Amino acid sequence: MNTILTATDAAAALSPNAVKLFSLYVEDAANWGGSPLVGGNVSLLGAKEDRGLITHLKRAGVITTFVDDGNAWVNFTAKGRDFAVSLGLAF
């Protein structure tokens, strides 16, 4: 897995759309107790394309996902939290 800790590192490892989707999930995290619902309040390109971006973010090590009560949720890894800070985002 890639180690992404700064915006500069992410620029090389993540597509601009993946960074945008990540930012949207960080901004939405407060609405969900820190772990936003996949596809809840956030959509960038549509469900199918967003799923591909989520896979990209998971492979980069900035998020994981988990299922609870039939819903998929985003969990930010330590790398993801560091990456969010490097983008000027706060949880």
Secondary structure, 3 states (H helix, E strand, C coil): CCCCCCHHHHHHHCCHHHHHHHHHHHHHHHHHCCCCECCCCCCCCCHHHHHHHHHHHHHCCCEEEEEECCEEEEEECHHHHHHHHHCCCCC
